[in-house]
Amino acid sequence: MTTELPVGTLVDSSDAATASLLAERFNRHTFWCGQSGSGKTYALGVALEQLILRTRLPIVIFDPNTDFARIGELRDGAPEAVVAAWAERDIRVLRSSGEGGDRLHVRYVDMNRKARAAALRIDPLLDRAEYNALMRWEVSPATTTAAELVAGFRAADDPTLLDVAMRVENLGVLDWPLWAWGGVAATDVVDERADVTVLDLGGFSSAEELRAAALAVLDHLWENREQRVPRLLVIDEAHNLCPPDPETPLEIALTERIVQIAAEGRKYGLWLLFSTQRPSKVHVNALTQCDNLTLMRMNSPRDLAELAEVFGFAPTSLIERAPGFAKGQALMAGGFIEQPSIVQLGARLTREGGSDVAVPVR
């Protein structure tokens, strides 16, 4: 049985026929792209809303721009059937800033050794002594504050761990508001398998804090992959989390984990959806693992040529039409649609969290 997700109309049909995606084919990785102003994020919301309505697939959204923080709020005038269905959906939003709502925290002591080192900017080669000492250090599960962790480093009979303690204090990394220590962490919430879990990453004061939050959750999902719980992992503005040339230890660790999930996660039920402006802004080893494509307006000939090369199932004749797409129009191709088609995406059911700022008029 196939579950169809109506997302808009077919542009090239004479009678504005309904365009539908195949829910079952979201068990492959998806690449969703379009330049600024193309309607990319709005259109992605249309597809996600249909998945929420018509499937039981848990969705985890990594949301660097707070675009999906209001996905639990329906627009005025939503159909009664949708209102009733939405009331039954379990939608969690973990916020990195602002008033109210559940906070987005992760526990430093629960991160694996490699991730803990990356958060402290300890490079395995450049800082090999500190890295090695941290790899051998057993963190007590009873550790509930940064001060206790540092005290443990200082009490150890290892001068290199004293260097680690000084690094912690000098950088102030463990003072980030991100850390849960003994409290509830995002990984606890994700394990509850809500219909949607939005990780609002947009309010952190630094990009490194954002990356640490994402890495903690993705590492946790990978380490528990043998449970084979299906999940759609939506990485919005994917260049923030999976750049082509990562530089810092956290960037490198996060990119490596995403690339590993892209290469091996499908059989465990970990399915990625990357959304970004250009293919060149995402690591090539993640891009080339995608079997579904949504391409919205894009003017760059270089980017279009790359897409044609990577996504051979998308007809070049349709890719070449991308510079002329109106806002909200997209080429959809791959396993999640019956045949490659130009689609005019429909209206959103929920409110946007990061819509455009209007020009003030007199």
N, C-alpha and C positions, 0 to 999 in steps of 0.2 A: 504494500500500500504506500502510495506517495503522498506526502503532505505538501501542498502547494502554498506558497507565501505570496499573496498578491502585493506587489510593491509599486505598481504604476501602470502605464500603458505603453504599447509598442509604437514607437514613432513612425515606423515605416508601414504600419497597417492602415488600410483604408477606413476601418471602422473603429479605430482607437481600441483595439483588443487589449485585454488585460495581460500585463506582463507578470509572470510569477517565477519565483525562485523555488528550488526543490530543497526542502528542509533536510532531507537525508544526506544531501551532498555537501553539507557543511562539515562533514567528517573528513574534509580535506582542507589544507591551509588556503587562505584567501588573501589576495592583495587588492586594496581599495585605494585608488589614488585620483588626484585632481588638483589643479593649481588653486591658489587662493582665490576665493570668490566663485568657485565652480558649484558650490553647494554640497561639497563632499561630506561634511560632518552631518548636515541635515539629512542627506540621503542615507547615510549609514544608519541614522536613527530610525528611518522608515523600515529598513530591513530588520534591525534588532527588535523593534516593536512587534513585528510579525512573528519572529522567533519566540518572543515572550508569550504572545497570545496563543500560538498554535503548537508549541512543543514543550517538553519538560526538560529541555537542555539547559543546565545551569550555565550562566554567562558571567564571566568576570571581566570587568572593564577597567583597564589601566588608563586613567583619564588625566593627562598632564595639564589640560586647559580648562578643566571643570565644565566640559561641554555636556556631560551626561549626568550631572549631579541632580537634575530635576526629572529624570526619566520615570520616577514614581508619580509624577503629577500630570494628570490628564489635562488637555486643553478644554476650554469651555465648549459645550456642544458636542462632546464625544458621544457616539452612539451608546444607548443604554446597555447593549450587550457587552460592549467594550468596558464600560464603567463597572459592570458586574464582574467581568473577568479580571479586571485590574485589581479589584478589591480582594480577590483571592490570591493574587500573586505576592510572593515574598520578595520584596525589593529592598535591599540594604544599601545605604550610602555611607561610606566611611570618609569623613571629612578631615582634611589636613589643616584647615584653618576656619575661622568664622565662628559664629555663635550657634549653639544648638547642635543636635544630631550626635551620632556616634563618632568618636575620634578614630583616626587612622594611626594605629600604633603597630610596631613589630617589636619582638623581644630580641635584643642583641645576643643574649646568651643562647637562644635557640637557633641562631644562624650557624651554618656549618663553618668549619675552621677557615676555609678559604675566603668565605664571605666576611667573616669577622676581621680577617687581615686586610681585605680590600677596603672595608669601611674606615680602617685606621691608616689608609694609604701606605700600607706595607707591601712593597713589591718583592716577589719571591726571589728575584735575582739581585736587584739593587740593594735590598735590605735583607739579605739572606739570613743573617744571624737572628734578627728580630722575628722574621717570618718563621724560621725553624723553631725558635723558642715558643712562639705562639701556637704552632702546630702541636707541640708536645704538652702544652698547658691544658689541664683538665679544669673546665669551668664548673664550679659547684652549682647544682640546680637551685640551691637556696639563695644564690646571689640575686638581690632585688634592687640594688642601686649601683650607680657608677662608682661611688665611693668604695663600696665593698669590693668591687672588681679590682680597682686600683690598689686597695689595701692588700688583696691577695697577691698581686704582682710584686708589691714591695716586700711582702713577707716571705716570698719564695727565695730559695738559696740559689739564685741565678742572676748574675749581674745584667744579663741581657734583658731580663724581664723588668729590671729597673728602667732600662731605656724605653721599653714599651710603656711603662707607667708614665714616664715623662712625656712621651709622645701623646698619650691620651690626654694628659692635662694641658699640654701646649696647644693641641689642635682643638680641644673642646668638643670633639665629635660625640662623645658619650653624653654631652649635655643637650644634644638635640631634643626637641619636643617629640620627635618621632618615636622614641623608645618607650615601650610599655613596661619594661622590667617585670614586675610581678603582676601586672594587670592584663586585661583582655587584649589580645593581638589580632591583627587582620587575618592571620592564618587560622585562628580559632573560628572566626566568622566564615571564612571560605569553606572550612570543613563542614559547616552546617548545610551546605549545598542549597542556598537560597536560589530562587529563580534568577535573580540578578544581584551581583555584588559589585558596586561601583567603588573603585579606589580613587578618590578625588586627590590627585597628586599636585594640584595646581597651587596650593597655598604654602608649600614648603619654602623656606628662605634661601635654599641653595639647591642646585641641580644634583649635587651629591646625595642630599637627603632623599630626594625623589628616587634616585637610582637605588639607594639602599632599601627603600620600602618595596620597590618592585622586585628586587633581587631576592629579598626574604620570602616573598610570596611564591615566586616562580621556583626557587630552590625547594621550598616546602612541597609544592605540587609535584616536582620531579622526583623528590625523595620518596613520595608516596604513590608513584605512578603504577605500582603493581596492583593497587586497588582497582585500576581500570574504570574509574568514574569518568564518564564523558563530560567534558567541559569545553566551552568556546572561550578562548582567551583573546579578548579584543585589545589590541595595543594601538590606541589612538595616538596620532602624531608620533609615529614609530621611530622617527629619527632621534627622538629624545632618549630612547631606550636601546635601540639597536643600530647605532651609526656604522657607516662603512669602515671607519678608521678609529676605533676606540683608543683612548689615550690613558686615562687614569685607571688605577687598579679596579675601581668600582665599575667604570665603563666596560673594561675588558671582561670582568667576571660576568656582568649582566649580559653583554652581547654574546659571550660564549654559551651561556645557559639558553638564551633564546634560540641561537643557531642549533644547539643540540636538540631542543624541543622541536624545532622545524624539521630536523633530519630524522628524529627517532620517535617523536611524541605521538604521532598519529595512531600507532598500534596500541597505545595506552589510553586513547581517548582524550589526548591533549591537542586540541585543534586551534590553530592561531588565525587571527584575522588582523592583518597589518593595515593601518590607514595612515597615509602620508601624502605630501604634495608631489614628490618626484621619486622615481625608482632609484635614482642614484644616491638618495639620502638614507637608504636602508642597506644593511650588509648584504652583499650579493649571495652569500650562502643561505640566507633566510629567504630572500626574494625568489631564488630559483626553485624552492621547494613548494611554491604555491601552485595550486591546480585550478583555482577560481580567480577571475579578474573582473573588477569593476573599474572602468576608466572614464573619468569625467573630463571636463574641458582641460586641454593641455596644449600649449602653443609650441613648446620646445621640440624642434625636429630631432635633436639628439635623444631626448627622453622617449619620444615616440618610436624611434628606431630601436632603442634598447628594449622597450616593451614588446615590439614585434618579434625581436630575436628571442626573448625569454619565453614569451607566451605564444608559442607557435600555433596553438589552437584558436587564437583570436585572428580573424582574417585581416590582413594588412589593409584591405580596402576600407574596413570599418575603423581601424585604428587611425587611418589618415583623416577621418572625419572629425577627430577630437577637437582640433582648433575651432571648429564651427559649432560645437555643442552649445546650446542655450543653458542657462543656469538650471541645474536639476536634471539634465540629460546625461546619460551614461551608456557606454558600451559595456554589456555584461556578457561574459563568455566563460566557458569551462563547464565542469560537471554540474554546477548548481543551477543551470538553465538549459532548457531543451536544445536550443541552438543559439549561437551568437546573435545578439540583438541590440539595437539602440532603444533605450528605455527612457521615458519621461517619468521620473520618480514622483510618487504621489505625496499627499499631505501627511505631516506628522500627527500622531495622536497625543504625544506628550510635549511638555514644554522644553525648550532648549535652555541649556545652562549657560551657553556662551555665545549668544547671537550677536550679530554685528552691531556696532555703535552707529546710531543714525546721525546724519548731518543735521545740525540745528538750523532751522529756518525761521525767518521773521514773519 
